[in-house]
Amino acid sequence: MKKNIQLLLIDPQNDFCDLPADWCPLDPLTGQALAPALPVAGAHADMLRLAGLIREGAPGISAIALTLDSHHRFDIAHPTFWQTGAGGSVSPFTPIAAAQVRDGSYAPKDPLMLPRALAYLDALEQRGRYTLMVWPVHCEIGSWGHAIHLAVKAACNRWEDRNLAVARKISKGSNPWTEHYSALQAEVPDAGDAATQLNRAFIAELDRADQIIIAGEASSHCVKATTEHLIDHLPSGQSSKVVLLTDCMSPVGGFEAQHRAFLADMASRGVRLATSAEILPALADNA
């Protein structure tokens, strides 16, 4: 009997991939090559392996969902929001804690935003998962960097044509007042924005699968946060149905320890760790 095998592809987007120069088109306005905003070392190779798995395993794949990090330029986790206490710019990869805002080290460029920013930082730190990180402007809605890696997109297109089905696209991160690493819930849900709340309907849909295969970028952040939320809230509690493709994900540079801890934690909770080559026979057998 054919199994329901679903692929969950986390943020397989240009801005997260260390693309070679010949994969980066020219910007017609400047004549300069476009470049990924937040490239993860190894991500391009990850995406090529992932695309190969989708192509070769297409007959055995029941459903595909792709999450898309989708930000505005102005965002609490982008440099456009912040300034130093002296009015200077804030560089990407700067962590900002509530205490640093209170002591005047950092401040929103718009002083009217200070109360809400502090409330967010306090709530974020109380949850104990992350400290606010100022990232480069990335995955800006409508940009080249927001688009899906071309090899993954082509493989998904072929799967759609073959299966007469839609590879579902799920946006996350468009609320500028909260970080949204997980595709299933923002780090601090906004009571006025349903898109930031726990997506129980999608979790239940995934749980109907016999197997959920997860890949994408980056394993230290968005893959990690999504998988943690999925395992925490899976209605069946059957974590053994979840597979992490370890050769189709990589960590942000400097966060390798978080990547290793994530994989170890998931394995201890019953999640299977496998490579794309190890999982392909199961897809072939499910054709």
Rosetta blueprint (number, residue, H / E / L):
1 M L
2 K L
3 K L
4 N L
5 I E
6 Q E
7 L E
8 L E
9 L E
10 I E
11 D L
12 P L
13 Q E
14 N H
15 D H
16 F H
17 C E
18 D L
19 L L
20 P L
21 A H
22 D H
23 W H
24 C L
25 P L
26 L E
27 D L
28 P L
29 L L
30 T L
31 G L
32 Q L
33 A E
34 L L
35 A L
36 P L
37 A L
38 L L
39 P L
40 V E
41 A L
42 G L
43 A H
44 H H
45 A H
46 D H
47 M H
48 L H
49 R H
50 L H
51 A H
52 G H
53 L H
54 I H
55 R H
56 E H
57 G H
58 A H
59 P H
60 G H
61 I L
62 S L
63 A E
64 I E
65 A E
66 L E
67 T E
68 L E
69 D E
70 S L
71 H E
72 H L
73 R L
74 F L
75 D L
76 I L
77 A L
78 H L
79 P L
80 T L
81 F L
82 W E
83 Q E
84 T E
85 G L
86 A L
87 G L
88 G L
89 S L
90 V L
91 S L
92 P L
93 F L
94 T E
95 P E
96 I E
97 A L
98 A H
99 A H
100 Q H
101 V H
102 R H
103 D L
104 G L
105 S L
106 Y E
107 A E
108 P E
109 K L
110 D L
111 P H
112 L H
113 M H
114 L H
115 P H
116 R H
117 A H
118 L H
119 A H
120 Y H
121 L H
122 D H
123 A H
124 L H
125 E H
126 Q H
127 R H
128 G L
129 R L
130 Y L
131 T L
132 L E
133 M E
134 V E
135 W L
136 P L
137 V L
138 H L
139 C L
140 E E
141 I L
142 G L
143 S L
144 W H
145 G H
146 H H
147 A L
148 I E
149 H L
150 L H
151 A H
152 V H
153 K H
154 A H
155 A H
156 C H
157 N H
158 R H
159 W H
160 E H
161 D H
162 R H
163 N H
164 L L
165 A L
166 V L
167 A L
168 R E
169 K E
170 I E
171 S E
172 K E
173 G L
174 S L
175 N L
176 P L
177 W L
178 T L
179 E L
180 H L
181 Y L
182 S L
183 A L
184 L L
185 Q L
186 A L
187 E L
188 V L
189 P L
190 D L
191 A L
192 G L
193 D L
194 A H
195 A H
196 T H
197 Q L
198 L L
199 N L
200 R H
201 A H
202 F H
203 I H
204 A H
205 E H
206 L H
207 D H
208 R L
209 A L
210 D L
211 Q E
212 I E
213 I E
214 I E
215 A E
216 G E
217 E L
218 A L
219 S L
220 S L
221 H L
222 C H
223 V H
224 K H
225 A H
226 T H
227 T H
228 E H
229 H H
230 L H
231 I H
232 D H
233 H H
234 L L
235 P L
236 S L
237 G L
238 Q L
239 S H
240 S H
241 K H
242 V E
243 V E
244 L E
245 L E
246 T H
247 D H
248 C H
249 M L
250 S L
251 P L
252 V L
253 G L
254 G L
255 F L
256 E H
257 A H
258 Q H
259 H H
260 R H
261 A H
262 F H
263 L H
264 A H
265 D H
266 M H
267 A H
268 S H
269 R L
270 G L
271 V L
272 R E
273 L E
274 A E
275 T L
276 S H
277 A H
278 E H
279 I H
280 L H
281 P H
282 A H
283 L H
284 A H
285 D H
286 N L
287 A L
